[in-house]
Amino acid sequence: MTTTATETDRRQRLLELTATLADDFATRADEHDRENSFPFENFDALKQANYTSLPIPEELGGLGGDLLDLCACQERLAQGDASTALAVNMHLFAIGSMAEQMAMANPTGMLMAGMMAQQRWIIGGGFTEAEIGGNWGFPTTKAVREDRDGIAGFMLNGRKTFTSMAPIIDFFAINTSTTDEDGNAVIGMFTVPRATPGIEIIETWDTMSMRATASHDLVINDAWVPAASLVGMRQPGDADVGANIILSWFCCSVASVYLGVAVGARDFAYQWAKTRRPVLFERPISHFPGVQFHAADIEVELVAARAVIRQTAREWLGGGLRERDDLARIVMAKYVATNAAVRVVDEAMGIVGAPGIFRRHPMQRFYRDVRPGPFHPMTNDVARELIGKAALGIPMEFEPRWG
């Protein structure tokens, strides 16, 4: 895939916009982390700059960014405030993958994308459930067919965790166990307006990292929605071909967020090393071999991680990675980059040393914020199983699963 001058200009313009936002958000990141508060002002700024419409075509009111643009911008945004970057990523990857799944020549798809951009609506996920320990398999949240006043619809009940941006979501994307018109068990995806009776946010988010994402629980209690709210169905199972679209956008973008956290830690550690001079030495600690070895390992990890993210995104944009067997390659980008980001921050902490644990330095926040990276789907163990089976030619759905 060859990058054109137009694409280069667009990416540079988007990165300049992102840098302005990131530098502003950095001034408040520690405050929101300490207070476990949601950065409403950051999201107001993101909406004002139309950043929340980055993957929507310009002719529909968006910024016209592609998956590579999103990766580059999210990496930069996370250097300013990791929580804001991670939270808005749950919206951005969703609308990016939705726009791709809905043929943009389809009037309904064009209308929805345009409304998202023009109204600055935020869409947030209700996917993860404590009972099933992740995002795959049959959800415990149920959608039962129920008509009201002659209108076909569904009654929804369940509870979701990790609902990032909970205070400002306009539409909840909720996956459920349900049935198709023939009564067959399927997994249904619903888009539910926030004002729907029976939708409630329970504030449960009190964590060691990514504290300002406000990823509270979503409780759904007898929430009736019309049949038009059902925007997609898939057969039960760990994944299908449609998962390639969702995971390409998610894995590349969320990996970029954690890469940005690692870059932020790197930059702080290098500045520290260049200015820190113990009284017994003539030069700063950047001249110490041990510090230089830390820096070398950091650079190698960052270059490799960024390369695998960008190459995966390029392949996707070039029309590749569309087969079911390609899922392992897509997931690999997230696995490689998030684990590399953890190692980079550890190396950066090694450069700074004991002062890095003080709350007055951002290093301790980078150290905490990078940790959830491997927990996002697919988690390390599941990713390794998928990658290993693909390498050995074992179908993911092969039974028995082991042995």
N, C-alpha and C positions, 0 to 999 in steps of 0.2 A: 504494500500500500504506500503510494507516494503522497507526501504532504504538499499541498499547493500553497502558493503565496497568500491566497485568500484565507486558507485555514490557519496559516502562521499568523497573519495579521489579527484574525479573530481571537486566537488563543492569547496573543500578547495583550489585546484589549481586555479580555476577560481576566487575565492574571493581574493586570494593573488595577482593575476594579476590586478584585479579591484582596490584593495586598492592602489597599486602603481600608477595607472592612476589617481584615485580620489585625492590622496594627491598632485600630481603634478598640477592637474587642479585647486585645491583650491588656489594655489598661484596667479592665474590670474582671479579668478571668480569676484572679486570686480572691477577690471579694465574693464572687458568686460561689466559688469552691468552698470558701470558709463558711458561708451562710447557707449553703445547700439551697440556693435560690435560683429561680429560673430567669434567664437574661432576656426579659421581654424587650428591652431596648435594642438588643442585638437583632432580634427577629424583625422588629420594626425597620431597622436599617437594611436588613436583607430584602425585605419586601419593597422598600423604597427604591433600592438599587435594582430591583427585578431579579435578584440572584435566585429567588425561589422559583423562577421560571427558566433557569439556565438551559435545561434540555428541550424546551419547547421551541419549535421553529419561529423565526422572527416574524413571518407573515401572520402568525397567530398571536403575536404579542409577547413572545419569549425572547431569549437572548441567542437562540440558535446554536447552542453548544452541542457537541457530540460527546461520546463516551470518553474520548481522550481529553477533551476540554474539561469535563467533569473531574476526571482523575487529577489533572494538573491543578485545578482550582481548589479542590478539596484538600489536597496536600498543603497548599499554601494557607488556606483558611485555618487548618488545624494547628499551624504554628502560632497562631494568635490565641485561639481558644478552642481546645480540643472538644469540650462538651458541646459548644455551639455547632462545630463542624460535624460531629457525630450525629447530633440530633437532627439537623437539617438534612443530613445525608439520607435519613430514613424517608424523607419526603422526596428528595431529588432522584434517588434511584428508582423509587416507585413510579414517579411520573415519566421518567425516562423509559423504563421498561413498558409502562402502559402505552405510551405514545408509539412505541415500536410494535407492540402487539396489536393495537388497533390500527387498521389500515388508514392512513391519514387521508386517503381519498374518500373514506367513509364519512358521510356528513355528521353522523353521531360522534365519531371520534374527533373530528375537527372541532365540533361545537364544544365538546368537553374540554379539550386541550386549550381552546381559546378562552373559555370561561375560567379555567384554572389560572391562566396568565393574567387576564384582565382584572379578576376579582382578588388576585393574590391569595387564593385559597390554599390551605395547608392540608395535606392528606397524611394520615399516620396509620401505622399498622397495628392490628390486633391479631398477632399470629402465635406468639409463644405462650405455652401453657405449662404450669408447674407439674400438672399430672402426667404429661407425656414427655417432659424433659427436653423440649425443643420445638422445632417448627414443622417437623415432618410426621407422616403417619396420619391416622384419623384424629381430628381434633375432638376434644370432649365437649366443646361448644356445639350446640345443636341448632339446626334450623328446620323447623317443622312446617310443612305447607298448611296454610290456614287462610281462607278467604274472609274478607270483611266487606260488608255492604256491596257484594257482587264484584269486589276487586280482588284479584288473585294476589297472594302474598305469602309471607313466612313469619313465624314467631321464633325469635332468637333468644337463646339462654346460654350463659357461660361466663367464664372469667379469663382474661388475658393478662399477661405480665409484660414488662419491658415496653410499655407504650410511650415511647419517647415523644417529647413535645406535648405531653398530655394537656397542659393548660391552654394551648392555642390551636389544637386540631379542629378543622372544620368538617372533615369527612373521615370516618374511620373505615379502613379496609380490614374486613374481618373474615377469616376463613373458618368454615364450620363443617360439621358432618351433616349431610342432608341426602335427599333423593332426587333423581331426575324424574321426568314426567312419566316414565315407565315403572317407577318405584325402585330403581336400582340405587344402591348406595354409592354416593359420590362425595367429593369434597367441593364445597361451594365457596366462592369468593363474593362477598357482599360489600357494597359501598353504602355506608350508613351516615346520614347527617348527624352532627353533634346534638342537635335539638330533639332528636327522636326520643320520645318517652321510653324509659327503661334503660337509658345509657347513663352510666355514672362512673366518675373517676374517683378511685380511692387512693389517697396519697400514702404510698408505701416506700418511696424511693429515698433511702438513707444509706449510702454506700461509701466505700473508701475511694472510689474513682469515678470519673465522668459524672460528678455530682450535680452539675447544672443541667443535665439532660431532662430532668423531671420525667423519668421513665416509670411512671406510676402504673397501678393496675387499672384495667378497664373491666368493669362489671356490667354484664348485659342481662337484664332481668325482664322477661316478657316484653321484649322490644319488637313490635310488629313493623315490618317493612313491606312495601309493595314488591311484586315480582320483578319489576324493573331494577331493583337494587341488586339483584343477582347478576353480576357482571362476568362470571366465568365459572366453569365446572371442569373438574378433571377426575380421572379414575383414581381409586385408592392406590397407594404405593409410595415408596420413598421419593421418587422423582419421575418425571416424564420429560418428553422433548421440550415442553413449555418451560420447564425449569431452567433450560439453558438461557433463555432470554432474561428471566428474573435474576439468575445467579451471575450472569455476565455483568449486568449493571451493578448488582450488589457487591460481588466479590472484588471487582476492580476499584469501585469507589470507596468501600469501607477499608480496604487495604491501604488506599491512598491517605485516608484520614490518619491511620496509625503510623504510616510512614511520615506524615507531617509532624506528629508528636515526636517521633525520633529525630527529625531534622531540628525541631525546636530545642530538644535536649542537646544535640550536637553543637548547635550554635552557641548555647549558653556555656557549655563545657569548654569550647575553644576560646571564647572570650575570657573565661576564667583563667585558662592555662596561659594565655598571653599576658595577663596582668598580675597574676599571683606570683610574688617573689619572696620566699622565706628569707629571713634576715641573714642566714648563714650562706646564702648563694648570691652570685653576681647577676644571674639572669633568671627570668621567669621559669616556671616549671615546664613550659612548652619545650624547653631544651633538654628535659629529662628523657632518656630512652624509653622508660616505661610509659610515659604520657604519649610519646610518638607512636609506640606500638598500639596503644588504645585507639589513637586517631586513625592509624592505618586500618585496623579492623573495622572501625566505624565506616570509613569510606568504602571499603570493599562490600560491606553488608548493604549500604544504601544504594550503591550502584547496581548491585545484583537484584535487589528487591524492586527498585524502580523499573529496571529493564523487564522483569517478568510481568509486572503490572501493565506497562505500556505495550509490550508485545502482545499480550492477551487481548487488550483493548483493540489494537490494530487488526489482529486476526478477526475479531468479531465484526469490526466495521467493514472489513474486506469481504465479509460474507462467509467466513469460516466458523468452525466450532458449533455448527448447527445440528450435528448428529448426537444421538443419545450417548454414544460412547465418548463424546468430547467433554462430557461433564467433568471428568477427572482433570482435564487440562484447565478448565475454567476455575475449579476449586483450588487448584494448585497455586494460582496467583495469590489468592488470599492466604493460604497456608504459608507459603514462602515469605510473603511480605510482613504479615503480622508477627510471626516468630522472629524474623530478622529485626523488626522494630523493637521488640523486647530486648534482644541482645544489644542493639545499639544503645538503648537507654542505660542498660547495665554498664556498658563500656564508658558512657559519658559520666555516669555516677562514679566510676572508678577514677576518672580524671579529676573530678571536683573533690572527691573524698568526703570526709566527715561533715564539712560545711553544707553538703548537698541535702542533708536531712532537715535543715532548719526551714521553718515555714516561711521565712522572709525571702527565700530563694525559690524560683520557679522549678528548680530541678526536682524537688520532692513531688511536685504536682505532675511533672512529666513522668516520673517514676511510677506514680500510681495510675495515671490515666492510660498508659500504654498496656497495662496488664489485661484488660478485658479483650484485647484483640483476638487471641486464639479461641475465645469462648463463643464468638459469633458463628452462626452456621456457615459452612459446616465446621464443627469443632475439630480440634486436632485429631482425635481418635477416629472420628467418622471420616474425616478427609483422608487420613492415612489408609483406612480400610478401602475407601473408594479408589484412591490412586494405586494402591497395591493390587487390588483385584483387576483394575484396568490393565496394569502392566503385565499381569499373569494370564490375561484372557478369561477371567472368571466374571460372568454376568453379575451385576449388582444384586439382582433379585434371586440369585441362585439359592436354593434351599437344600439341606440345612445351611444356615448362614455361615457356620464354621464347622470344620471337621468332616 
